[in-house]
């Protein structure tokens, strides 16, 4: 099992997922993608953003969220949303935690946020009246906070 497990629910923008592949490779995280994807995994933009890290990353694709839960068997799932009440920095992350992110244009839908597997809804602070962070940036912020709490050890 990776140190932490990143789940992208129905990602749409190939370079963001490519960046997440690189992030997973350099931090020892697993990356799980839940279909449908807004691109093909052979997309040139995805490959370019991931550089030569594709073979170094742990990547799994699941046909739906239930299949992802069955594969992950998570104990703690943190859903990142601008509507979260808890700051991402207030969590004591544990090895194996799932960091769940939604698609770029909309974020996680209500039915996913209400999924019984979701432990808490987390937010990353930003200026008022701002809609959202870039998906890859938000993922990096969350992963590095979790990793920092563990002394940057894999």
Secondary structure, DSSP 8 states (H G I E B T S, - for coil): --SSEEEEES---HHHHHHHHHHHHHHT-EEEEESS-SS-TT-HHHHHHHTT-GGGSEEEEESSHHHHHHHH--S-EEEE-TT-SEEGGG----TT-EEEE-BTTTBS-HHHHT-TTEEEEEE----TT-----HHHHHHHHHHHHHHHTTT--
